[in-house]
Structures are given as structure tokens and as C-alpha cells.
Amino acid sequence: MSAQEAGRTVAEMLIDAGAVHVSTDRPFFLAAGWASPVYVDVRLLFGAAATRRVVTDLAADFLAGPLAGHGFDAIAGAETAGMPFATTLADRLDMELRHVRKRPLGAGHNAQVEGGPVDGRRVLLLDDLTTDGSSKLSFARGLRSAGAVVTDVLTIFYHDAFPGTRERLANAGLCLHSLATWQDVLALKSNLPAPHRAVVEEFLADPVVWSARHGGRADRPAG
């Protein structure tokens, strides 16, 4: 399956699962502080066995395609929504699995990385959603501080709205990969109601300005 076909498949599943929530009156506030008229609940794809299998298949194909030859020793699921994704993919590929938190737990061994050692291992970071990349930087720092080699992040949906995300990750030595983006959702001409499409397109035209006007973050991330 091509990248375009994979993106379309994920976009269709998200819409069919009711994971794309569009508000025409009150904004959603994303974890990074941005105000947005739309919220994508990627975790819904892991609630049903059928969509869970498809996402896992697509991710496995991605590792056999664009990420082939990277020689990953383990998969690390990001706290918390990245863990179901990482678990199903690690099982499918018979790979080692780790769990990485945004910060050390503060109990027990006070570990930020759990599930086994990562020192000297090449680790693929997995998460369900990427917005501006801030949490991915935290996860990567945690893995690297434990000795892991981390250069790639795979996310199911990339909220490709806010500028500078890929550049900021690249400056930290991270390459972002995604199965689907907003462009895949908007390409589904008949699946998104016209009023919702108009709201999303207005937002995507300048998400920083939209966020500022609706009480969210107003700073443009550094590129």
C-alpha cells in the first residue's frame, strides 16, 4: 500500500470511528496549549479490534518500507496513548517493547523508561498523535538519557497545522514520520460535512492566529 493509500485509510477510519471532533462554537484546548476548532481522538482506533489490526498492519508496512534498514532494536511507546500502538506493533514484529514517560515517575526506581534496558539500543519512538512536537522532545530526551539511540518518531496522526514542528524535531536529531495528516482527512471530499470542512480549512490557513483569537497560545514556534 502506498503512503497516500495508507493516509486515506487512516483518515477514513478516524472519521468512521467518530474520532474527528469539530466544534463550530467553542474551541478545544490541546495539550500544548493551542486553541483549535478540531480535536482528533486517535485512541478510538485501538478500541475496536478491526481498526487496531489495520493500524498495526500499516505501521508494520511502514517499518518494512520507509524505515527499512534502520535496524531498530526496540519500540518505545509514549505515555500514555502511545503504549497500545507500541504494544500491538511490537507483538506483530516480535520486537522488544519499552514504555517512556514525559518525566521520571518519582517512585520505585524513579525511571522515565520502563520495561527493560535501552542503553546502546536503537529505539523507535511511537505515539498516537503529534501536534507541535513538544512531548516528543521530552520522550526522546528520556530515552537518550537512559542510553538509547533515538532518531525516528512514528505517529499515527500528525496535526500538521502549527509551523516549525518538523524543523524543531530535526534540530533535536529526530525525524517525524506519520501515517496520516490533515491533508489526508481533507482529501475525503464526501466524508467531512461542508460546515465542518470550512471551519477546519479556516483554522489550517493560519492556526497560530486562530488560536490567539480564541484564547490559546499565540507564539509562533521557532523553526
HELIX and SHEET records of a PDB file:
HELIX    1   1 ALA A    3  ASP A   16  1                                  14    
HELIX    2   2 VAL A   42  PHE A   46  5                                   5    
HELIX    3   3 ALA A   49  ALA A   64  1                                  16    
HELIX    4   4 GLY A   82  LEU A   93  1                                  12    
HELIX    5   5 SER A  134  SER A  145  1                                  12    
HELIX    6   6 THR A  165  ASN A  171  1                                   7    
HELIX    7   7 TRP A  182  LEU A  186  1                                   5    
HELIX    8   8 ALA A  194  ALA A  205  1                                  12    
HELIX    9   9 PRO A  207  ARG A  213  1                                   7    
SHEET    1   A 2 VAL A  20  VAL A  22  0                                        
SHEET    2   A 2 VAL A  38  VAL A  40 -1                                        
SHEET    1   B 2 PHE A  28  PHE A  29  0                                        
SHEET    2   B 2 ALA A  35  SER A  36 -1                                        
SHEET    1   C 6 VAL A 113  GLU A 114  0                                        
SHEET    2   C 6 GLU A  96  VAL A 100 -1                                        
SHEET    3   C 6 ALA A  74  ALA A  78  1                                        
SHEET    4   C 6 VAL A 123  THR A 130  1                                        
SHEET    5   C 6 ASP A 152  TYR A 158  1                                        
SHEET    6   C 6 CYS A 175  THR A 181  1                                        
END                                                                             
